[in-house]
Amino acid sequence: MHKGRSPEPLDFFIWTVEDVGLWLEDINLGSYRQVFEDNGVNGEYLESLSMFTTEQILRFIRRCHMKWGDFITLCKELRRIKGFVLHLCSFHIHDCIDRICSSYHHLKFGH
């Protein structure tokens, strides 16, 4: 990641703590940047939030001193970038399938 540049959503699984901080700034949750850094919240950790139990979520909110509305914003933004990643992956898979089918057609029929 380049210093000061927003992290790419496609790479969010491998975001560093610094990348997460830049993303928090982008989504207007920059006031949580330091506490996220202090707690070592990286992209892998953000991804794991979706598997947290209610008790773990509440502990995370308390540890980060988050307002409930801000946590909801965080979750919505995470869902948005996950959707972006899934959309891109889906697009690339369909593109690969099309190319494979086209290559197969050329090999089989010689067109």
C-alpha angles and dihedrals in degrees: 000000000000117000113260095007122114113254119252113253091221089064098044093119089065099039115138123226087263091053090052089051092053090048091050088055090051093053094046095253095109091127086076095051097099095045091048089050091047089053094046095241107177133161094277090054092049089052090052092055089082089063096048120119118235090259092052091049092051090048090051091050091049094045091051093040089231126172112235092242091052091052089052089050089050091052093047091050091047090051089049095053092042088053089049091052093046091048091052092047091049091050092050092047092052090046091051092048090051091051093047092049091047092050091048090050091051092049095046100041102022096230 
